[in-house]
Structures are given as structure tokens and as C-alpha cells.
Amino acid sequence: MNKGLVFNIQRYSIHDGGGIRTIIFLKGCPLACPWCSNPESRKGVQPSSWRKNGQLEVIGEWYDLDSLVEEALKDEIFYRTSGGGVTLSGGEVLMQADFAAELLRELSDLGIHTAIETTGCFPVERLSKLLPYVDQVLFDLKIMDESISRKVIGLDVPTVKENFEAALMNKNIEVIPRVPLIPGYTDSRSNLQAIIDYLKSQDVFDVHLLPFHQYGSSKYDYLGWEYEMKDAVTLTGQEIIKIKTLFEEEGIKANIDGLE
């Protein structure tokens, strides 16, 4: 039986898709974003460990399809009353594309709203397995310069664009581009303008801006890893509003942190 490796199930979330949601975090990500807030999800689809509060803890639990659907259905009443549903996150959901597709199909058949978060970092064939069973795609756009993106985070920009455009082609899916605002990496005027130009080329006029935060910094200590962003200064409210204005002057509605 096909199984999926999950490292967290977050209930009663009001982010990452509409309404009250259950977010299922699938383990595994091939990228190396210095700002990653879920570093425990990185690398391969296999359990790992960290030392938290002096205790060694295993990261990742294998679920068969029925068990994970059962977990999601515990919150069904909240989905129905709030217009919420289930979001698959990570890590990178496309690392476990086959399992994710089966899970999404089961949830969709039950009438539950489904969403995924992705960077589109794998060949489009993986995303195509999921799209028939997805209502919403939360799609991260990070560094648009091809050489810098490959060097810094290991992400191929043409592959990202191919995936983004494949999601857009399905008119039954709501595609929400999201831009993490990372000091020194994604927040430059040139990178933001490249994102604006790309969105306009695809007739997309809505974006969510995700300001950088330090919420995941302690996880690097648990893992015994160096956290490259420990000295990074978060953007001020004024700087974030300036970026929001930059998008809106180009005709793109910009929601800050997906809350507006």
C-alpha cells in the first residue's frame, strides 16, 4: 500500500488557503533556501531526527492513505462551516507526488476543498498528477534570475514557470502566486520587477506577499545546523508597504501575508 511521510499536521489554520484548514506537511525537499522555516523537512523522503529540549526526537511518520484521510476528516465540520479544507504543504509536496495525488483524490471525492503549496521545482509531469484533484495552488515565486536561483537555492526557473503555467491552464483551479520577501535575496527591486513582469505576461493580477520572519530559527539549533539568516533584519512595515505599492502601481493587487 502506498504510504506518505508526514512530519506535521497543523489543525485550525486560517492561513494557506481559505477558511479553517488542516495543513498536512509532507517530508522532503530538494531545495536549499537559506531562509527555510521548516528545515526539518529538507532532503530526502526518509525519517530524520533532531535533539529538542535535550531529547532525541524522530522527524516524520509514515501514514497509509486511509489513516491520513481519517486524520483529515476529524476536522470536517470546520471545513463545512468555514469554507475551509485541507492543504498539502512541506517540504515540497511534489517530492511525494504519487501519494499526494492519491490523497487529494480521496479528499476531493469526499467533497473537501483541496489546496497545495509548491515551488514547482520538479518536471511538470509530477504536478500534472495532482492538478485534477486540486482546487487551489499556492505557488511560491522566489528568485527569478536563472543563474542566481540555481546557485543560491538549487531551483531551475524555467521549470518553475512551466509548472506555474500548467496550473494556470486549468480554469477550475485558483492559482495564487506568493512572494516570500527575504532580505538580500528576493526583495531587490530587480527581482520584484521580474516577478511583476512575469505575472503580467501571464495575465495574473493578484499576489500574496509573505514577509520574512525568524520563527523557524530555533529548529536549526535542534538540527545542529548553521542558520545563515540569524543576523538578517526583518523588513519594516514601511518597507513592506513600499513593495506592496510597487505591485499595485503595476495593476497587481498585493495582499500582505495572505490576510487582506
N, C-alpha and C positions, 0 to 999 in steps of 0.2 A: 504494500500500500504506500502511495506517495506521502511523504511527510515533509513538513516545513520546520525550519529552525527559527524560533521566536525568542527575542531577548527582552521584550517588554510588552505588556498590554496595558494601555492607559485608557481609563474609563472616564466618562462625563467630560470629555474635552469639548470646548466651544471654539476651538481653532481647527485648522487643517480640514476645511470643508464646512458646509452649513449645518446648523442645528447642533444638538448634542451628539457627540460621536464617540465611538470606541476606536482607538488607534492601535493597530497591531504592527509592531516593529519587527521586521524580518531581518535576520542577521546576514551580514556580508556586504562589502562594498569595495570596489577596486580602486577608488579614488584616494587621494592623499591631501585633502583640503586642510590647510593648517588651522583653520577655524572650526573644524568639525566639533559639534556639540554632543555627538554620540560616538566617540572614538571606540567604544567597546563593540561597535557593530562592524568595524572595519576588517578588511582582509577576507578570508575565505568563509564558506558556509560550514563552519565547524564550531563546536563549543570552545570557549576560551575561559580565562579566569582573571581575576584581579584580587588584590588584598584591600578590603574595605573595612575600616574601623578595627583593624587587627585580625580580621577573619578572612580566610581564603574563600571566595565565592565563585561558583561556576556561572559563566555568562552564556545563556542560550538553552532553550528547552525544546525538544522535538515534539511536535504535535501532529497527529494524523488529522485528516480533513474533518471528520465528524466531530472530533474533540474541539477543534478550533471554532467550527460553526456553532457548537453548543456554547462555547465561551461568549461568542458574539451575541447570541440570542438572549443571554441573560439581561441585556440592556435594550431589548426590542421595544419595550413600552416607551422608552425615552426617544428612540428614533421616530416612532409613530407620532408622538405628541409634539415633537420639536422640528420635524423635517430633517432629522439627522440621519446617521447611518454609520458605516464602517469605512475607515481609511487605512490603507496599507502603506506603511512607511518603512524606514530603515535606519541605517544601512541604505541600500539601493534595492528596491523591490524587484528590479529586473535580474538580480543575481539568482533569484528563485522564481523565475518566470513561469515555469510549468506548474509549480504548486500554487503560486499566486493566481494563475488563470483558473485553476480548479476551484479555489476558494471563492474567488469573485463570482464565478458562475453559480455556485451554490447559493451565495448570498443574493445575487440578482434574481435567481429563480424564486427566492422567498420574498421578493418584493422590497428588499432592503437597498437603500441608496448606497452606492459604492464609489469610493474615490481612491486614487493612488497619488503618492508623491514620488517624483522621479527626476533624475538629471538627464535621462536619455543617453546614457553612456555606453550602451551596447547596440549592436546592429539592430535595425528596426524590426527584424523578424521576432525578436523577443517581445517587444511592446505590442506587436500585432496580435500576439496570443491573448493579451489582456483586454484589448480595446473593445471586443464585442460585449464585455460584461462590466464595463466601467461607465459611470455617469459623469464623473468629473476627474480631470487630470490636473494636479497641481505641479507645474513644471518649472523647475529652477533653471534660470539663466544666470551664469556666473561670469566667467572671463571670456570675452568674445574674440580676443586676439588669439589666433590659432597656435602660434609658437609659445606664447606665454601660458596659455591654458594647458598645453601638453606638458610644459616644463614644470609648472607650479603644482597642478593638481592631477595631471595624467588624464585629462579629458580632451577628446577629439571633437572640435567644434562642428565640422561638417556632419558628424554622426548625431550630435545634439540637434542640429537643425533638421535633419532628416526625420528624426523621431518627433520633434515638435510639429512639423508639417503633416506627418502621418496622423497625429492626434487631431489636428485641426480639420483634416479632410472628413472626419466622421462628424456629421452635423448633429448627431444625437448626444455628443459629448461636450460638456462645458470645459474648455481649456483655460486655466488661469496661470499666466506666467508670473513667476515670483523672482524677485531680485534680492539676494542677500547683500546687504550694504556692509561690506567688510573693509575697514580702514586699510589703505595701502594695497588692496587687491582689486576690489570691484567698484569702488566708489569714485574712481577718477572720472573726470569729465569725458575723456575719450572713450572709456569703456561704457559709461552710461549712454553716451550718444550712439555708440554702436548698437546697443540694445534697443534704443528708441528707433533707430533706422530699420533694424531688422523687424521689429514688431509692426511698424508701419508698412513695411514691404509685404507683410502677411495679413494686412487689414485687421490687426489686433489693436484695440484701443482701450485696454484695461490691464492694469498690472498691480501686483501686490509687492510692496517694499518691506523687507524684513531686516530691521536694524540689528547690527551685531550686538551680542551680549556675551557675558562671561559665565553663563550658567553651567556650562559643561567643564569648566576648568579643573574642578576637583577630581574629575574622572581620570585625568592624565596622571595625577598622583597615585590613584588606586592601581593604575596600569603600570606605573613605573616608567612612564614616557615623558619626554620633554614637551612642554606646551609652548609652541612658538609664539602664541598670541598673548602671553601673560602680561606683556607691557603695553599691549595695544589700548589706545584710548577710545572709548565708545564715542560715536558721533553725538553731538549736541542736538537738542530739539531743533534749534535754528538751522543747523546743517542738514538735518533730515527734511525739514520743510523746504529748504532750498532745492534739494533733489526732487522732492515731490513737485515743486513748481516747474522744474526743468521738464519733467514728463508732461505735465498738464499744458505747458506752453506749446507743446508739440501735438496737442489734441489727445493725449493718452491719460485717462483717469487713473490716478495713483492712490491706492489705499495703503495706509501705513500699517504694517503688521497684520494685514487682512482683517482689521477690525472696523473699518469705516464702511 
